[in-house]
Amino acid sequence: MITIEAVAAPSNEDAILRIAKQTDAVDCWISSHSEKQIAIKILVEKSKSQKVLDQLQELMAGKSNFRVIAYPLEVALPYDKQKESNSATVTREALLSQLKNQGKLDSHYMMLVFLSTIVAAIGLIENNVAVIIGAMVIAPLLGPNLALSLSTTLGQVNGILGGLKTLAVGIALALGISYLVGVFYPGIELTPELLTRTNVGLDGLALALASGAAAALSITTGVSSVLVGVMVAVALLPPTVTLGICLGLELYKEALGAALLLIANIASVNLTAQLTMRLKGIKPREPEKQHTALIVFVIGLLFWCALISYLIYQLYK
């Protein structure tokens, strides 16, 4: 469950309590009261927390002495088992905050890309699966892709541009580092781990599609995303490093295969992530923005579907 605390002027007391009643809150109570402000806590199921937050935001529109705080609740007694809906159990605001941090282009992100690229490159060159898994755990490309998918689902153009920028810079850095590894690392041979990432196949597409759906499902339901990060890293980071190494070795045919695999995986991850977020009910609060968000969402789906279809056509041509 979620505890939502609304701090406002005393004149808003009846309106806040009415919102709690209309949204079938488990409980609500006044935690503090003074002449200048009142604090009301609302205990609500996760699946209904978004509805409560949306109505409180409508109530606080244009008011400066209003604040809403939401935080998870681990235990509440007595325990009342209720059916959960199929909608997201993490609110839109929590998703935006979390993915904004994960998709931020800063020194922390750049360092993660640098470290994971070095680890992945060594693992691929030495044909060491355990080392490659180590790079997968870091999974720096998970955040930008999920941020891009969420921004597309919500129709936020600035968020889309920011996600694309962060993803592009991360891939460019990984390519640059792996290219230098390919040029200067002594005695590199195409190991099986490298060769398997120079071809686009239906198995790779299936992995990327499953990764995108699992990542979106994980983050919208609040489940730990560690394993999902590994899955996404499988689909994105190793092909990027393989592409850079092949370019450094001047193996352009293999590099083209790795590039096509990388593009196919990015498209697949974003396609299923967007679909999953939409199916979980992620959309803008304001009705006037929902139409724009739907248009952007459909354009994004058509773009990724067209890209995947073209790659499949080239695969079987």
C-alpha positions in Angstrom: 0.0 0.0 0.0 0.9 3.7 -0.3 0.6 6.5 2.2 -0.3 9.8 0.6 0.0 12.9 2.8 -1.6 16.1 1.7 -0.6 19.4 3.4 -2.8 22.3 2.6 -4.9 25.2 4.0 -7.6 24.1 6.4 -10.3 25.2 3.9 -9.3 22.2 1.7 -10.1 19.6 4.4 -13.5 18.6 3.1 -12.3 18.4 -0.5 -9.3 16.1 0.5 -11.5 13.8 2.6 -14.0 13.6 -0.3 -11.2 12.5 -2.6 -10.2 9.8 -0.2 -13.8 8.5 0.0 -14.4 8.6 -3.7 -11.3 6.6 -4.5 -12.1 3.9 -1.9 -9.1 4.7 0.3 -8.4 2.0 2.9 -8.3 4.7 5.6 -7.6 8.5 6.1 -7.0 10.7 9.1 -5.9 14.2 10.1 -2.3 13.9 11.3 -1.9 17.6 12.2 -4.1 20.7 12.3 -3.4 24.4 12.9 -4.9 27.7 11.8 -2.6 28.0 8.8 -2.4 24.4 7.5 -3.7 20.9 7.8 -2.1 17.5 7.1 -4.2 14.6 6.0 -2.8 11.1 5.5 -4.6 8.7 3.0 -3.8 5.0 3.1 -4.6 3.5 -0.4 -3.8 0.5 -2.5 -1.0 0.9 -4.9 -3.2 0.4 -7.9 -5.5 3.3 -6.8 -2.7 5.7 -5.8 -2.4 7.3 -9.2 -6.1 8.2 -9.2 -5.7 9.8 -5.8 -2.6 11.8 -6.9 -4.3 13.0 -10.0 -7.4 14.3 -8.1 -5.1 16.0 -5.6 -3.1 17.7 -8.3 -6.4 19.0 -9.8 -7.3 20.3 -6.4 -4.0 22.0 -5.8 -3.9 23.7 -9.3 -3.0 27.4 -8.9 -2.4 27.1 -5.1 1.0 27.7 -3.5 0.4 26.5 0.0 -0.3 22.9 -1.1 2.0 19.9 -1.0 1.5 16.2 -1.6 3.9 13.5 -0.4 3.7 9.8 -1.2 5.7 7.0 0.2 5.4 3.2 0.3 4.1 1.3 3.3 5.5 -2.1 4.1 3.0 -3.3 6.7 -0.5 -2.2 7.8 -2.6 -4.0 10.4 -5.2 -5.4 10.2 -4.4 -6.9 6.8 -7.2 -6.7 4.3 -6.7 -8.8 1.2 -8.1 -7.0 -1.8 -8.0 -7.7 -5.5 -5.4 -5.7 -7.4 -6.2 -4.3 -10.8 -4.1 -4.8 -13.9 -2.9 -1.2 -14.0 0.5 0.0 -13.0 1.2 -0.1 -9.2 3.9 2.5 -9.5 2.6 6.0 -10.0 3.4 8.1 -13.1 5.2 10.6 -10.9 7.4 7.9 -9.3 8.2 6.5 -12.8 9.2 10.0 -14.1 11.4 10.6 -11.1 13.1 7.3 -11.3 13.7 7.2 -15.0 14.7 10.8 -15.1 17.6 9.9 -12.8 18.4 6.6 -14.7 18.4 8.3 -18.0 20.4 11.4 -17.0 23.5 12.2 -19.0 26.1 12.8 -16.3 29.5 11.6 -15.1 28.0 8.7 -13.2 26.3 7.4 -16.4 29.5 7.9 -18.4 31.6 6.0 -15.9 29.1 3.1 -15.9 29.3 2.9 -19.7 33.1 3.1 -19.6 33.4 0.3 -17.0 30.8 -2.0 -18.6 32.4 -1.6 -22.0 35.8 -2.6 -20.8 34.4 -5.6 -18.9 32.3 -6.7 -21.9 35.2 -6.2 -24.4 37.5 -8.4 -22.3 34.8 -11.0 -21.9 34.1 -11.1 -25.6 37.8 -11.2 -26.6 38.6 -13.9 -24.1 35.4 -15.8 -24.8 34.6 -15.7 -21.1 30.9 -15.9 -20.4 31.3 -15.1 -16.7 33.0 -11.8 -17.5 30.4 -10.9 -20.0 27.7 -11.5 -17.4 29.6 -9.1 -15.2 29.2 -6.4 -17.8 25.5 -7.2 -18.1 24.9 -6.6 -14.4 26.1 -3.0 -14.8 23.5 -2.5 -17.6 24.0 1.2 -18.2 21.8 1.3 -21.3 18.7 0.2 -19.4 17.8 3.7 -18.1 17.9 5.7 -21.3 15.8 3.1 -23.2 13.1 3.0 -20.5 13.2 6.8 -20.2 12.7 7.0 -24.0 9.8 4.5 -23.9 8.1 6.3 -21.0 8.5 9.7 -22.7 7.0 8.3 -25.9 4.1 6.8 -24.0 3.4 10.1 -22.3 4.0 12.2 -25.4 6.8 14.2 -23.8 8.9 15.5 -26.7 11.6 16.9 -24.5 11.9 13.6 -22.7 12.1 11.7 -26.0 15.0 14.0 -27.1 16.7 13.7 -23.8 16.4 9.9 -23.8 17.7 9.7 -27.4 20.6 12.0 -26.5 21.7 10.0 -23.5 21.4 6.7 -25.4 23.3 8.0 -28.4 26.1 9.4 -26.2 26.3 6.1 -24.3 26.5 4.0 -27.5 29.0 6.4 -29.0 31.3 6.2 -25.9 31.0 2.4 -25.9 31.8 2.3 -29.6 34.8 4.6 -29.2 36.3 2.6 -26.3 35.7 -0.8 -28.0 37.2 0.5 -31.3 40.4 1.5 -29.4 40.4 -2.0 -27.9 40.1 -3.5 -31.3 43.0 -1.4 -32.6 45.4 -1.8 -29.8 44.6 -5.1 -28.0 47.2 -7.6 -29.1 46.3 -10.8 -31.0 42.5 -10.5 -31.2 40.7 -13.3 -32.8 37.0 -13.7 -33.5 35.8 -15.8 -30.7 32.4 -17.6 -30.7 31.1 -15.0 -28.3 32.0 -12.3 -30.8 30.7 -14.2 -33.9 27.3 -14.8 -32.3 26.8 -11.1 -32.2 27.6 -10.4 -35.8 24.3 -11.8 -37.1 20.7 -10.7 -36.8 18.5 -13.7 -36.0 15.0 -14.3 -34.8 16.4 -15.6 -31.5 18.1 -12.2 -30.9 14.9 -10.3 -31.8 12.9 -12.5 -29.4 15.4 -11.8 -26.6 15.2 -8.1 -27.2 11.3 -8.1 -27.4 11.1 -10.1 -24.1 13.7 -7.8 -22.5 11.7 -4.7 -23.3 8.4 -6.1 -22.0 10.0 -7.5 -18.9 11.8 -4.2 -18.2 8.6 -2.1 -18.5 6.6 -4.7 -16.5 9.2 -4.6 -13.8 9.4 -0.9 -13.4 5.7 -0.3 -13.5 4.9 -2.9 -10.9 7.8 -2.0 -8.6 9.6 -5.3 -8.9 13.4 -5.4 -8.6 14.9 -4.6 -12.0 18.3 -6.2 -11.5 17.6 -9.3 -13.5 15.8 -7.2 -16.1 18.9 -5.0 -16.4 20.8 -8.1 -17.2 18.4 -9.1 -20.0 18.6 -5.7 -21.5 22.3 -5.6 -21.3 22.4 -9.0 -23.2 20.5 -7.3 -26.0 22.3 -4.0 -26.2 25.8 -3.8 -24.7 27.5 -6.8 -26.3 26.5 -6.0 -29.9 27.7 -2.4 -29.3 31.1 -3.6 -28.1 31.3 -6.2 -30.9 30.6 -3.5 -33.5 33.5 -1.3 -32.1 36.0 -4.2 -32.0 35.1 -5.3 -35.5 35.6 -1.7 -36.8 39.0 -1.6 -35.0 40.0 -4.8 -36.7 38.7 -3.5 -40.1 36.2 -6.4 -40.4 33.5 -4.4 -42.0 31.2 -7.3 -42.9 31.1 -8.5 -39.3 30.7 -4.9 -38.1 27.7 -4.4 -40.4 26.1 -7.5 -38.9 26.7 -6.3 -35.3 25.3 -2.9 -36.2 22.1 -4.4 -37.6 21.8 -6.5 -34.5 22.2 -3.5 -32.3 19.6 -1.5 -34.2 17.1 -4.4 -34.2 17.6 -4.8 -30.4 17.1 -1.1 -29.7 13.9 -1.1 -31.8 12.6 -4.3 -30.2 13.3 -3.2 -26.6 11.5 0.1 -27.1 8.6 -1.4 -29.0 7.6 -3.9 -26.3 8.4 -1.4 -23.5 6.1 1.2 -25.0 3.3 -1.4 -25.5 3.7 -2.7 -22.0 3.6 0.7 -20.4 0.5 1.6 -22.4 -1.3 -1.6 -21.5 -0.5 -0.9 -17.8 -2.4 2.3 -18.1 0.5 4.8 -18.2 -0.8 8.0 -19.7 -0.9 11.8 -19.0 -3.2 13.1 -16.3 -4.6 16.1 -18.3 -7.3 15.1 -20.8 -6.0 17.7 -23.3 -2.5 16.0 -23.3 -3.8 12.5 -23.7 -4.7 13.0 -27.4 -1.2 14.3 -28.2 0.4 11.5 -26.2 -1.6 8.9 -28.2 -0.4 10.4 -31.5 3.2 10.4 -30.3 2.8 6.8 -29.0 1.4 5.6 -32.3 4.1 7.3 -34.3 6.7 5.7 -32.1 5.1 2.2 -32.5 5.0 2.7 -36.3 8.6 3.8 -36.4 9.9 0.8 -34.4 7.6 -1.7 -36.3 8.8 -0.4 -39.6 12.4 -0.6 -38.6 12.0 -4.2 -37.3 10.1 -5.2 -40.4 12.8 -3.8 -42.7 15.5 -5.7 -40.8 13.6 -8.9 -40.9 13.1 -8.4 -44.7 16.8 -7.9 -45.1 17.4 -11.0 -43.0 15.4 -13.3 -45.2 16.0 -11.5 -48.5 
